[in-house]
Amino acid sequence: MNVPRKLDIGCGQRKQTGAVGVDIDPASGADVIHDLNKFPYPFDDSAFDEILADNALEHFEDLPRVMEELHRIASPGALLKIIVPYFRARWAFVDPTHKHFFTVDSFGYFDPSHTFNKLYPYSKATFAIEKIVFNEKITERGLSKLFRLPLKAFANRWPTRYEAYLSHLFPLDELTFYLRTVK
């Protein structure tokens, strides 16, 4: 049986089962203690088939460089699951350690099929955006279910329309990006 090679970037205390966890905090219980603002990362080229970054990328200094390093350590066709606070969410700005804020198009700069990548080729790291999901991990409860579930459904069906016309009035909380390594 072939076990997928998984990496959990900035895992903190919630390392994904079956993954190699990497974090700066020695108290986190990570398998590898490393400052992810320092390059290169202590992993071989094409070492991982899956990479999870759950509420981590907003903390790093140089996001294009981080994406280049993730591209280096990801195998061809690897899946990256990136969960970040949505830029309209209150939570994006509450944490004083957040350095980046994300919209539905933030990773378009790394997707060769996206207009942003064609106009502004900031990086040689390339990923195909497979899916963008609002509030994937968040379970709605109580009265918020009546309003937020249809809003979430609309946002997930038409993310750019939601962002352009409704997000400033009815902000959701987080975005999950599913990216596939293009090498």
N, C-alpha and C positions, 0 to 999 in steps of 0.2 A: 504494500500500500504506500502510495506517494503522499506524504504530508505536505500541504502547501507551506511555503516559506513566508511567514507573516512578520511585519514590523509594526509596532505601536509607538508612534512618535509622540514624545511628551506625555507618556502614559500616566504619570502621576500615580495615585493610589488605585487606579481603575484599569490596570493592564488587561487587555483582551486575552481571553483564554487561548492558549496555543501560539501566542505571538511572542516575539522577542520585544521586550519593552526597553525604551531608551528615554532617559529624563535627566535633567540637570541636578535634581534633588536626591541626595543619597538616602534620604528617609522615605523615598517614594516606593521602594521595593522593585525598582526597575532592574532588568538584567544587565544593562549597560548604562553607566553614569557618564554623560557627556553633555557639554554645553552645545546645543544645536545651532547657536550663532557662530560656532567655530567650524571651519572647513579644513579638510574634508571630514566627513563623518567616518567613524571607525568601522566601516563595512566595505566588503568587496563590491566591485562593479556587478550589476545584474544579480544581486544576492537575494532579492525578495520578489515574490509573485503577488503579494498584497501588502499595501501600506495603509495604515489608519492614522489619521491626524485628527483627533477629537478635541476640539477647542484648544488647539495648540498654535496654529499658524499666525493667529492674531498677535502673538507674543514675540515673534521673531523680528530681528532688525532688518534683514535684507531678504524680502520675500522672493524676488527673482533668483537670487543665489540659492535659497532653500529649495526652490522648485528644480533648479539645475542639479542640486545634490540628490534630491529624491529621484530625479530622472536617471542619474548615474547609477544609483543602487537598486533601481527597479529593473526587473527583467523585461525583455520585449513583450508587450501586451499585458503587463502587470496592471492590476486594478488599484487605484488610489481612492480611498474614501476620505473626504475632507469635510469635517463639520466645523462651521464657524458661526459666530454671532452675525445676524443680519444687521446691516448698517443702520437701519431704522429702529432697531430694538433698543430699548432703554439699557439693556444689559451690555450692549456693545460699548457704551461710554462710561458705565459705572466703574469698571475695573481699571485702575490707573496703570496697569501693566500692558494694556492693549495698545498696540502700535499701528494696527491695520484694521480697516473696516471693509466689509465685503458686500457686493451687489451681485445680481444674477449674472453679470457679465465680467466679473473680476478675473475669472480664469480664461476668458476669451483670448487674452494676450498669449496664452500658451497653446491654443488650439489652432492648427494650421488651416482649418476650414473657416475660422472666424475672421470677420473683417478687421478686428482690432489687431490680430496677429499679422495680417497682411500690411496694415498701415504702420504699426509700431512693433517691429520685431525686436523686442527688448532682450530676448533670450533664445538660445538654441534648443532649450528643453521644450519638447512638444508632447502634448497630451490631447487626446480626443475627449471632449466632454460628452459623456454618455447620458447623463441624467442630472437634473437639479431638483432637489426636493426641499420644500419649506417645512419646518417643524416636524421632521420625520420621527425624532425621538420623543417629542412632547405629546403626552396624553392629555386631551382636554377633559375637564371635569365640570360638573355642576352646570350653571347657567352659561358659562363660556362656551360649552358645547354647541348651544343653539346658534351662536353667531360665528364662532371661530372655525367649526368644521366646514361649513360652506365656503368661508373665506379661504381656508387652507386648500380646499378642493379647487377653487378658482385660481389661486396663486400657483398651484402645482400644474394646472392645465395650461395656463397662459402666464408664465412668470414675468415676462417683460411688460405685459399689459398691467398685471397687478402692480409691478414696481412703478410704472409710469403714472397710473391713475388712482390707485387705492392705498399704496403702502404708506404714504404720508398721513393718511387719515386713520388707517387700521393696520398698524405695523405688526408683522409676525416676528418671531424671535430668533430663529436660526436657519441656516442653509446647509444642506448636505450636497456636496458635489461628488459625482462618480466620474472619475477620469480614467482613461486607459492610456498607458504609455505608448507613444509612437516613436519607434527607433528606426 
